[in-house]
């Protein structure tokens, strides 16, 4: 019994850390790719993002999304900034999932998607 409690106590900070999300403070809108717009391609690009201790996006990995939308989504997501939510000084990186949705109906006059 004591061994189980000790093991849980050791894992709890990791479990809590995995549940904490950094707060988004700056969100750059993606530029809708011209070819995707002309072909009326819409959809959501899902990414895994590594957020550094300073709140910048350190790395991105594609989870899923239309190939014509991926580059624009990644370029926009790299500009996003977060307030860090690290509770462990030894583990300054947080991995989160983000989604950017491209919709023809949500374009503003500059060609940027207004729905993220």
C-alpha positions as protocol buffer text, in pm:
chain_id: "A"
residue {
  index: 1
  type: UNK
  ca { x: 0 y: 0 z: 0 }
}
residue {
  index: 2
  type: UNK
  ca { x: 275 y: 246 z: 96 }
}
residue {
  index: 3
  type: UNK
  ca { x: 466 y: 164 z: -223 }
}
residue {
  index: 4
  type: UNK
  ca { x: 159 y: 246 z: -434 }
}
residue {
  index: 5
  type: UNK
  ca { x: 110 y: 579 z: -257 }
}
residue {
  index: 6
  type: UNK
  ca { x: 476 y: 666 z: -301 }
}
residue {
  index: 7
  type: UNK
  ca { x: 460 y: 579 z: -672 }
}
residue {
  index: 8
  type: UNK
  ca { x: 146 y: 793 z: -713 }
}
residue {
  index: 9
  type: UNK
  ca { x: 306 y: 1080 z: -525 }
}
residue {
  index: 10
  type: UNK
  ca { x: 604 y: 1067 z: -763 }
}
residue {
  index: 11
  type: UNK
  ca { x: 377 y: 1065 z: -1070 }
}
residue {
  index: 12
  type: UNK
  ca { x: 132 y: 1333 z: -953 }
}
residue {
  index: 13
  type: UNK
  ca { x: 344 y: 1635 z: -1052 }
}
residue {
  index: 14
  type: UNK
  ca { x: 378 y: 1492 z: -1403 }
}
residue {
  index: 15
  type: UNK
  ca { x: 6 y: 1428 z: -1430 }
}
residue {
  index: 16
  type: UNK
  ca { x: -78 y: 1776 z: -1304 }
}
residue {
  index: 17
  type: UNK
  ca { x: 183 y: 1929 z: -1535 }
}
residue {
  index: 18
  type: UNK
  ca { x: 26 y: 1753 z: -1833 }
}
residue {
  index: 19
  type: UNK
  ca { x: -313 y: 1903 z: -1747 }
}
residue {
  index: 20
  type: UNK
  ca { x: -200 y: 2268 z: -1724 }
}
residue {
  index: 21
  type: UNK
  ca { x: -239 y: 2472 z: -2041 }
}
residue {
  index: 22
  type: UNK
  ca { x: -48 y: 2793 z: -2106 }
}
residue {
  index: 23
  type: UNK
  ca { x: -267 y: 3095 z: -2176 }
}
residue {
  index: 24
  type: UNK
  ca { x: -260 y: 3227 z: -2533 }
}
residue {
  index: 25
  type: UNK
  ca { x: -177 y: 3600 z: -2535 }
}
residue {
  index: 26
  type: UNK
  ca { x: -110 y: 3658 z: -2906 }
}
residue {
  index: 27
  type: UNK
  ca { x: -273 y: 3474 z: -3194 }
}
residue {
  index: 28
  type: UNK
  ca { x: -157 y: 3546 z: -3549 }
}
residue {
  index: 29
  type: UNK
  ca { x: -424 y: 3471 z: -3807 }
}
residue {
  index: 30
  type: UNK
  ca { x: -318 y: 3240 z: -4090 }
}
residue {
  index: 31
  type: UNK
  ca { x: -307 y: 3371 z: -4446 }
}
residue {
  index: 32
  type: UNK
  ca { x: -539 y: 3159 z: -4659 }
}
residue {
  index: 33
  type: UNK
  ca { x: -330 y: 3004 z: -4938 }
}
residue {
  index: 34
  type: UNK
  ca { x: -438 y: 3133 z: -5280 }
}
residue {
  index: 35
  type: UNK
  ca { x: -453 y: 2788 z: -5439 }
}
residue {
  index: 36
  type: UNK
  ca { x: -661 y: 2650 z: -5151 }
}
residue {
  index: 37
  type: UNK
  ca { x: -890 y: 2952 z: -5176 }
}
residue {
  index: 38
  type: UNK
  ca { x: -931 y: 2909 z: -5552 }
}
residue {
  index: 39
  type: UNK
  ca { x: -1009 y: 2540 z: -5504 }
}
residue {
  index: 40
  type: UNK
  ca { x: -1243 y: 2626 z: -5213 }
}
residue {
  index: 41
  type: UNK
  ca { x: -1054 y: 2394 z: -4979 }
}
residue {
  index: 42
  type: UNK
  ca { x: -1158 y: 2429 z: -4618 }
}
residue {
  index: 43
  type: UNK
  ca { x: -1078 y: 2240 z: -4302 }
}
residue {
  index: 44
  type: UNK
  ca { x: -893 y: 2225 z: -3975 }
}
residue {
  index: 45
  type: UNK
  ca { x: -520 y: 2177 z: -3934 }
}
residue {
  index: 46
  type: UNK
  ca { x: -428 y: 2016 z: -3601 }
}
residue {
  index: 47
  type: UNK
  ca { x: -78 y: 2061 z: -3464 }
}
residue {
  index: 48
  type: UNK
  ca { x: 121 y: 1952 z: -3160 }
}
residue {
  index: 49
  type: UNK
  ca { x: 319 y: 2248 z: -3027 }
}
residue {
  index: 50
  type: UNK
  ca { x: 607 y: 2264 z: -2783 }
}
residue {
  index: 51
  type: UNK
  ca { x: 586 y: 2584 z: -2579 }
}
residue {
  index: 52
  type: UNK
  ca { x: 912 y: 2712 z: -2427 }
}
residue {
  index: 53
  type: UNK
  ca { x: 948 y: 2859 z: -2081 }
}
residue {
  index: 54
  type: UNK
  ca { x: 930 y: 3210 z: -2232 }
}
residue {
  index: 55
  type: UNK
  ca { x: 597 y: 3135 z: -2405 }
}
residue {
  index: 56
  type: UNK
  ca { x: 725 y: 3101 z: -2761 }
}
residue {
  index: 57
  type: UNK
  ca { x: 642 y: 2811 z: -2988 }
}
residue {
  index: 58
  type: UNK
  ca { x: 963 y: 2610 z: -3000 }
}
residue {
  index: 59
  type: UNK
  ca { x: 849 y: 2329 z: -3228 }
}
residue {
  index: 60
  type: UNK
  ca { x: 545 y: 2216 z: -3425 }
}
residue {
  index: 61
  type: UNK
  ca { x: 440 y: 1877 z: -3552 }
}
residue {
  index: 62
  type: UNK
  ca { x: 152 y: 1809 z: -3787 }
}
residue {
  index: 63
  type: UNK
  ca { x: -120 y: 1585 z: -3648 }
}
residue {
  index: 64
  type: UNK
  ca { x: -360 y: 1617 z: -3941 }
}
residue {
  index: 65
  type: UNK
  ca { x: -483 y: 1863 z: -4201 }
}
residue {
  index: 66
  type: UNK
  ca { x: -515 y: 1928 z: -4572 }
}
residue {
  index: 67
  type: UNK
  ca { x: -169 y: 1956 z: -4735 }
}
residue {
  index: 68
  type: UNK
  ca { x: -255 y: 2291 z: -4898 }
}
residue {
  index: 69
  type: UNK
  ca { x: -341 y: 2443 z: -4558 }
}
residue {
  index: 70
  type: UNK
  ca { x: -59 y: 2303 z: -4345 }
}
residue {
  index: 71
  type: UNK
  ca { x: 216 y: 2553 z: -4433 }
}
residue {
  index: 72
  type: UNK
  ca { x: -5 y: 2857 z: -4363 }
}
residue {
  index: 73
  type: UNK
  ca { x: -122 y: 2706 z: -4034 }
}
residue {
  index: 74
  type: UNK
  ca { x: 233 y: 2636 z: -3921 }
}
residue {
  index: 75
  type: UNK
  ca { x: 356 y: 2982 z: -4019 }
}
residue {
  index: 76
  type: UNK
  ca { x: 77 y: 3144 z: -3817 }
}
residue {
  index: 77
  type: UNK
  ca { x: 118 y: 2911 z: -3517 }
}
residue {
  index: 78
  type: UNK
  ca { x: 493 y: 2986 z: -3496 }
}
residue {
  index: 79
  type: UNK
  ca { x: 400 y: 3349 z: -3424 }
}
residue {
  index: 80
  type: UNK
  ca { x: 163 y: 3264 z: -3138 }
}
residue {
  index: 81
  type: UNK
  ca { x: 274 y: 3363 z: -2787 }
}
residue {
  index: 82
  type: UNK
  ca { x: 169 y: 3216 z: -2455 }
}
residue {
  index: 83
  type: UNK
  ca { x: 196 y: 3301 z: -2089 }
}
residue {
  index: 84
  type: UNK
  ca { x: 393 y: 3006 z: -1958 }
}
residue {
  index: 85
  type: UNK
  ca { x: 210 y: 2771 z: -1723 }
}
residue {
  index: 86
  type: UNK
  ca { x: 499 y: 2560 z: -1602 }
}
residue {
  index: 87
  type: UNK
  ca { x: 475 y: 2437 z: -1245 }
}
residue {
  index: 88
  type: UNK
  ca { x: 808 y: 2259 z: -1255 }
}
residue {
  index: 89
  type: UNK
  ca { x: 1120 y: 2468 z: -1309 }
}
residue {
  index: 90
  type: UNK
  ca { x: 1302 y: 2156 z: -1429 }
}
residue {
  index: 91
  type: UNK
  ca { x: 1045 y: 2101 z: -1704 }
}
residue {
  index: 92
  type: UNK
  ca { x: 1003 y: 2432 z: -1885 }
}
residue {
  index: 93
  type: UNK
  ca { x: 856 y: 2285 z: -2204 }
}
residue {
  index: 94
  type: UNK
  ca { x: 486 y: 2215 z: -2238 }
}
residue {
  index: 95
  type: UNK
  ca { x: 333 y: 2018 z: -2524 }
}
residue {
  index: 96
  type: UNK
  ca { x: -14 y: 2124 z: -2632 }
}
residue {
  index: 97
  type: UNK
  ca { x: -244 y: 2063 z: -2925 }
}
residue {
  index: 98
  type: UNK
  ca { x: -373 y: 2350 z: -3132 }
}
residue {
  index: 99
  type: UNK
  ca { x: -620 y: 2370 z: -3418 }
}
residue {
  index: 100
  type: UNK
  ca { x: -649 y: 2628 z: -3694 }
}
residue {
  index: 101
  type: UNK
  ca { x: -966 y: 2622 z: -3901 }
}
residue {
  index: 102
  type: UNK
  ca { x: -976 y: 2754 z: -4256 }
}
residue {
  index: 103
  type: UNK
  ca { x: -1315 y: 2852 z: -4389 }
}
residue {
  index: 104
  type: UNK
  ca { x: -1393 y: 3038 z: -4711 }
}
residue {
  index: 105
  type: UNK
  ca { x: -1680 y: 3215 z: -4534 }
}
residue {
  index: 106
  type: UNK
  ca { x: -1452 y: 3353 z: -4262 }
}
residue {
  index: 107
  type: UNK
  ca { x: -1204 y: 3541 z: -4480 }
}
residue {
  index: 108
  type: UNK
  ca { x: -1152 y: 3910 z: -4419 }
}
residue {
  index: 109
  type: UNK
  ca { x: -1054 y: 4154 z: -4696 }
}
residue {
  index: 110
  type: UNK
  ca { x: -682 y: 4087 z: -4650 }
}
residue {
  index: 111
  type: UNK
  ca { x: -722 y: 3714 z: -4715 }
}
residue {
  index: 112
  type: UNK
  ca { x: -661 y: 3617 z: -4355 }
}
residue {
  index: 113
  type: UNK
  ca { x: -881 y: 3362 z: -4189 }
}
residue {
  index: 114
  type: UNK
  ca { x: -1077 y: 3521 z: -3906 }
}
residue {
  index: 115
  type: UNK
  ca { x: -1176 y: 3186 z: -3754 }
}
residue {
  index: 116
  type: UNK
  ca { x: -899 y: 3006 z: -3569 }
}
